Amino acid sequence: MKLFFTLLVLFINSALGFSQEAEFYLKEHTFKFPKTKEGEIVEHVFTLKNTGNAPLLIHDYAVACHCTTISYPEYLILPNQTADIKLVFDTEGKYYHQDRIVELHTNTKRKKEKIRFKIFVIPREE
């Protein structure tokens, strides 16, 4: 009987352990830059919080073009801990309305989290 209860406790403990997940929370998922002249480099920092009960890891990201880069923490973000994601956008060769999405590859339930930015780039006069 003791063996049965021991196995039952181990099973329940294991089941609870599997339900732990990291959760990616951003106060703002979209940032709108002010109007900017072509050729300028703009930056913004998104602050994320792990609202889950397991460590959060960002292991890669995807963008549409090399004009956008991201710096993200390369360490585990513990539950209730915050971290910064720095976005840099080079407006060279870009003009008018730009609406970009960055896909972050994570260990959350969704596996992919998105941040977005918008900007109106004033073209250079030729």
PyRosetta script that sets phi, psi and omega in degrees:
from pyrosetta import init, pose_from_sequence

init()
pose = pose_from_sequence("MKLFFTLLVLFINSALGFSQEAEFYLKEHTFKFPKTKEGEIVEHVFTLKNTGNAPLLIHDYAVACHCTTISYPEYLILPNQTADIKLVFDTEGKYYHQDRIVELHTNTKRKKEKIRFKIFVIPREE")
pose.set_psi(1, -39.5)
pose.set_omega(1, 177.7)
pose.set_phi(2, -60.7)
pose.set_psi(2, -40.4)
pose.set_omega(2, 179.6)
pose.set_phi(3, -61.3)
pose.set_psi(3, -40.5)
pose.set_omega(3, 179.0)
pose.set_phi(4, -60.8)
pose.set_psi(4, -48.4)
pose.set_omega(4, -179.9)
pose.set_phi(5, -66.7)
pose.set_psi(5, -36.4)
pose.set_omega(5, 177.5)
pose.set_phi(6, -63.1)
pose.set_psi(6, -46.3)
pose.set_omega(6, 178.4)
pose.set_phi(7, -64.8)
pose.set_psi(7, -38.3)
pose.set_omega(7, 178.0)
pose.set_phi(8, -62.4)
pose.set_psi(8, -45.3)
pose.set_omega(8, 177.9)
pose.set_phi(9, -62.0)
pose.set_psi(9, -44.3)
pose.set_omega(9, 178.6)
pose.set_phi(10, -62.3)
pose.set_psi(10, -41.2)
pose.set_omega(10, 179.5)
pose.set_phi(11, -63.9)
pose.set_psi(11, -46.9)
pose.set_omega(11, 179.8)
pose.set_phi(12, -63.3)
pose.set_psi(12, -42.4)
pose.set_omega(12, 178.9)
pose.set_phi(13, -62.0)
pose.set_psi(13, -42.3)
pose.set_omega(13, 178.6)
pose.set_phi(14, -64.9)
pose.set_psi(14, -41.9)
pose.set_omega(14, 179.8)
pose.set_phi(15, -63.0)
pose.set_psi(15, -40.9)
pose.set_omega(15, 177.9)
pose.set_phi(16, -66.4)
pose.set_psi(16, -37.0)
pose.set_omega(16, 179.0)
pose.set_phi(17, -63.1)
pose.set_psi(17, -35.9)
pose.set_omega(17, -180.0)
pose.set_phi(18, -71.6)
pose.set_psi(18, -22.5)
pose.set_omega(18, -178.0)
pose.set_phi(19, -83.2)
pose.set_psi(19, -2.5)
pose.set_omega(19, 179.2)
pose.set_phi(20, -75.7)
pose.set_psi(20, 133.7)
pose.set_omega(20, -179.6)
pose.set_phi(21, -142.7)
pose.set_psi(21, 148.7)
pose.set_omega(21, 171.2)
pose.set_phi(22, -80.0)
pose.set_psi(22, 144.3)
pose.set_omega(22, 177.6)
pose.set_phi(23, -130.0)
pose.set_psi(23, 130.0)
pose.set_omega(23, -175.7)
pose.set_phi(24, -94.2)
pose.set_psi(24, 116.8)
pose.set_omega(24, 179.8)
pose.set_phi(25, -124.6)
pose.set_psi(25, 128.5)
pose.set_omega(25, 173.4)
pose.set_phi(26, -123.8)
pose.set_psi(26, 135.8)
pose.set_omega(26, 175.3)
pose.set_phi(27, -66.8)
pose.set_psi(27, -37.0)
pose.set_omega(27, 177.7)
pose.set_phi(28, -128.2)
pose.set_psi(28, 123.0)
pose.set_omega(28, 177.1)
pose.set_phi(29, -92.1)
pose.set_psi(29, -20.3)
pose.set_omega(29, -179.3)
pose.set_phi(30, -126.2)
pose.set_psi(30, 133.6)
pose.set_omega(30, 176.8)
pose.set_phi(31, -120.9)
pose.set_psi(31, 134.9)
pose.set_omega(31, 178.3)
pose.set_phi(32, -109.6)
pose.set_psi(32, 115.5)
pose.set_omega(32, 176.2)
pose.set_phi(33, -75.5)
pose.set_psi(33, 154.5)
pose.set_omega(33, 172.8)
pose.set_phi(34, -70.3)
pose.set_psi(34, 165.0)
pose.set_omega(34, 176.6)
pose.set_phi(35, -54.8)
pose.set_psi(35, 136.7)
pose.set_omega(35, -173.0)
pose.set_phi(36, -136.5)
pose.set_psi(36, 144.3)
pose.set_omega(36, 177.7)
pose.set_phi(37, -78.3)
pose.set_psi(37, 143.0)
pose.set_omega(37, 177.5)
pose.set_phi(38, -54.9)
pose.set_psi(38, 139.2)
pose.set_omega(38, 178.7)
pose.set_phi(39, 101.8)
pose.set_psi(39, -15.9)
pose.set_omega(39, 179.5)
pose.set_phi(40, -83.4)
pose.set_psi(40, 154.5)
pose.set_omega(40, 175.4)
pose.set_phi(41, -108.9)
pose.set_psi(41, 126.6)
pose.set_omega(41, -179.7)
pose.set_phi(42, -114.0)
pose.set_psi(42, 152.5)
pose.set_omega(42, -178.4)
pose.set_phi(43, -135.8)
pose.set_psi(43, 151.3)
pose.set_omega(43, 173.4)
pose.set_phi(44, -150.0)
pose.set_psi(44, 145.5)
pose.set_omega(44, 178.1)
pose.set_phi(45, -112.0)
pose.set_psi(45, 122.2)
pose.set_omega(45, 172.8)
pose.set_phi(46, -94.9)
pose.set_psi(46, 132.0)
pose.set_omega(46, 176.6)
pose.set_phi(47, -103.7)
pose.set_psi(47, 121.5)
pose.set_omega(47, 180.0)
pose.set_phi(48, -106.5)
pose.set_psi(48, 158.5)
pose.set_omega(48, 176.4)
pose.set_phi(49, -132.7)
pose.set_psi(49, 137.0)
pose.set_omega(49, 174.0)
pose.set_phi(50, -86.6)
pose.set_psi(50, 103.2)
pose.set_omega(50, -179.2)
pose.set_phi(51, -94.1)
pose.set_psi(51, 6.8)
pose.set_omega(51, 178.6)
pose.set_phi(52, -87.1)
pose.set_psi(52, -167.8)
pose.set_omega(52, -179.5)
pose.set_phi(53, -118.6)
pose.set_psi(53, 20.1)
pose.set_omega(53, 175.3)
pose.set_phi(54, -138.4)
pose.set_psi(54, 156.5)
pose.set_omega(54, 179.0)
pose.set_phi(55, -60.5)
pose.set_psi(55, 143.2)
pose.set_omega(55, 179.8)
pose.set_phi(56, -103.6)
pose.set_psi(56, 137.8)
pose.set_omega(56, 178.5)
pose.set_phi(57, -133.0)
pose.set_psi(57, 128.1)
pose.set_omega(57, 170.9)
pose.set_phi(58, -100.3)
pose.set_psi(58, 122.2)
pose.set_omega(58, -175.4)
pose.set_phi(59, -115.0)
pose.set_psi(59, -6.2)
pose.set_omega(59, 178.0)
pose.set_phi(60, -174.1)
pose.set_psi(60, 172.5)
pose.set_omega(60, 174.8)
pose.set_phi(61, -149.8)
pose.set_psi(61, 162.1)
pose.set_omega(61, 178.4)
pose.set_phi(62, -133.6)
pose.set_psi(62, 136.9)
pose.set_omega(62, 177.4)
pose.set_phi(63, -133.5)
pose.set_psi(63, 162.3)
pose.set_omega(63, -176.9)
pose.set_phi(64, -74.0)
pose.set_psi(64, -31.2)
pose.set_omega(64, -179.6)
pose.set_phi(65, -147.8)
pose.set_psi(65, 166.1)
pose.set_omega(65, -177.9)
pose.set_phi(66, -72.8)
pose.set_psi(66, -1.6)
pose.set_omega(66, 178.7)
pose.set_phi(67, -73.7)
pose.set_psi(67, -14.2)
pose.set_omega(67, -179.8)
pose.set_phi(68, -116.1)
pose.set_psi(68, 129.3)
pose.set_omega(68, 175.0)
pose.set_phi(69, -129.2)
pose.set_psi(69, 155.8)
pose.set_omega(69, -178.6)
pose.set_phi(70, -130.0)
pose.set_psi(70, 137.5)
pose.set_omega(70, 168.9)
pose.set_phi(71, -113.1)
pose.set_psi(71, 125.3)
pose.set_omega(71, -177.5)
pose.set_phi(72, -132.4)
pose.set_psi(72, 159.4)
pose.set_omega(72, 179.6)
pose.set_phi(73, -66.0)
pose.set_psi(73, 134.0)
pose.set_omega(73, 179.8)
pose.set_phi(74, -101.9)
pose.set_psi(74, 30.4)
pose.set_omega(74, 179.2)
pose.set_phi(75, -132.1)
pose.set_psi(75, 167.0)
pose.set_omega(75, 177.5)
pose.set_phi(76, -70.3)
pose.set_psi(76, 132.7)
pose.set_omega(76, 176.3)
pose.set_phi(77, -98.7)
pose.set_psi(77, 111.6)
pose.set_omega(77, -175.0)
pose.set_phi(78, -71.1)
pose.set_psi(78, 159.9)
pose.set_omega(78, 177.6)
pose.set_phi(79, -53.2)
pose.set_psi(79, 137.6)
pose.set_omega(79, -178.6)
pose.set_phi(80, 68.4)
pose.set_psi(80, 6.1)
pose.set_omega(80, 178.2)
pose.set_phi(81, -92.2)
pose.set_psi(81, 149.7)
pose.set_omega(81, 176.4)
pose.set_phi(82, -108.8)
pose.set_psi(82, 159.1)
pose.set_omega(82, 177.7)
pose.set_phi(83, -153.7)
pose.set_psi(83, 159.3)
pose.set_omega(83, -178.1)
pose.set_phi(84, -106.1)
pose.set_psi(84, 142.4)
pose.set_omega(84, 172.4)
pose.set_phi(85, -117.5)
pose.set_psi(85, 118.1)
pose.set_omega(85, -178.2)
pose.set_phi(86, -98.9)
pose.set_psi(86, 124.8)
pose.set_omega(86, 179.1)
pose.set_phi(87, -106.4)
pose.set_psi(87, 133.9)
pose.set_omega(87, 176.8)
pose.set_phi(88, -126.9)
pose.set_psi(88, 129.2)
pose.set_omega(88, 179.8)
pose.set_phi(89, -125.9)
pose.set_psi(89, 124.8)
pose.set_omega(89, 178.4)
pose.set_phi(90, -95.9)
pose.set_psi(90, 117.1)
pose.set_omega(90, -176.1)
pose.set_phi(91, -83.1)
pose.set_psi(91, -0.9)
pose.set_omega(91, 179.9)
pose.set_phi(92, -56.7)
pose.set_psi(92, 124.0)
pose.set_omega(92, 178.7)
pose.set_phi(93, 79.2)
pose.set_psi(93, 3.8)
pose.set_omega(93, 179.0)
pose.set_phi(94, -110.8)
pose.set_psi(94, 146.2)
pose.set_omega(94, 178.3)
pose.set_phi(95, -154.7)
pose.set_psi(95, 158.0)
pose.set_omega(95, -177.2)
pose.set_phi(96, 64.7)
pose.set_psi(96, -150.3)
pose.set_omega(96, -173.7)
pose.set_phi(97, -72.1)
pose.set_psi(97, 129.2)
pose.set_omega(97, 174.6)
pose.set_phi(98, -123.0)
pose.set_psi(98, 129.6)
pose.set_omega(98, 179.5)
pose.set_phi(99, -133.0)
pose.set_psi(99, 106.9)
pose.set_omega(99, -171.4)
pose.set_phi(100, -120.3)
pose.set_psi(100, 145.5)
pose.set_omega(100, 176.3)
pose.set_phi(101, -120.0)
pose.set_psi(101, 134.9)
pose.set_omega(101, 175.3)
pose.set_phi(102, -111.3)
pose.set_psi(102, 128.5)
pose.set_omega(102, 179.7)
pose.set_phi(103, -102.4)
pose.set_psi(103, 120.5)
pose.set_omega(103, 179.3)
pose.set_phi(104, -99.2)
pose.set_psi(104, 129.2)
pose.set_omega(104, 179.4)
pose.set_phi(105, -92.7)
pose.set_psi(105, 119.8)
pose.set_omega(105, -171.9)
pose.set_phi(106, -132.2)
pose.set_psi(106, 179.3)
pose.set_omega(106, 174.9)
pose.set_phi(107, -101.7)
pose.set_psi(107, 23.0)
pose.set_omega(107, 176.7)
pose.set_phi(108, -76.5)
pose.set_psi(108, 174.0)
pose.set_omega(108, -179.9)
pose.set_phi(109, -59.8)
pose.set_psi(109, -38.6)
pose.set_omega(109, -179.7)
pose.set_phi(110, -77.6)
pose.set_psi(110, -18.9)
pose.set_omega(110, -179.7)
pose.set_phi(111, 72.7)
pose.set_psi(111, -28.3)
pose.set_omega(111, 179.4)
pose.set_phi(112, -130.3)
pose.set_psi(112, 128.6)
pose.set_omega(112, 176.8)
pose.set_phi(113, -117.8)
pose.set_psi(113, 150.4)
pose.set_omega(113, -175.8)
pose.set_phi(114, -121.8)
pose.set_psi(114, 141.8)
pose.set_omega(114, 167.2)
pose.set_phi(115, -123.7)
pose.set_psi(115, 155.3)
pose.set_omega(115, -173.5)
pose.set_phi(116, -139.9)
pose.set_psi(116, 148.4)
pose.set_omega(116, 172.5)
pose.set_phi(117, -139.9)
pose.set_psi(117, 153.6)
pose.set_omega(117, 178.7)
pose.set_phi(118, -129.6)
pose.set_psi(118, 147.1)
pose.set_omega(118, 179.5)
pose.set_phi(119, -157.1)
pose.set_psi(119, 145.9)
pose.set_omega(119, 171.1)
pose.set_phi(120, -107.3)
pose.set_psi(120, 118.1)
pose.set_omega(120, -178.2)
pose.set_phi(121, -102.8)
pose.set_psi(121, 123.1)
pose.set_omega(121, 178.9)
pose.set_phi(122, -82.4)
pose.set_psi(122, 119.0)
pose.set_omega(122, -176.9)
pose.set_phi(123, -67.9)
pose.set_psi(123, 151.5)
pose.set_omega(123, 175.0)
pose.set_phi(124, -66.5)
pose.set_psi(124, 150.7)
pose.set_omega(124, 174.6)
pose.set_phi(125, -83.0)
pose.set_psi(125, 136.2)
pose.set_omega(125, -178.5)
pose.set_phi(126, -96.1)
pose.dump_pdb("model.pdb")
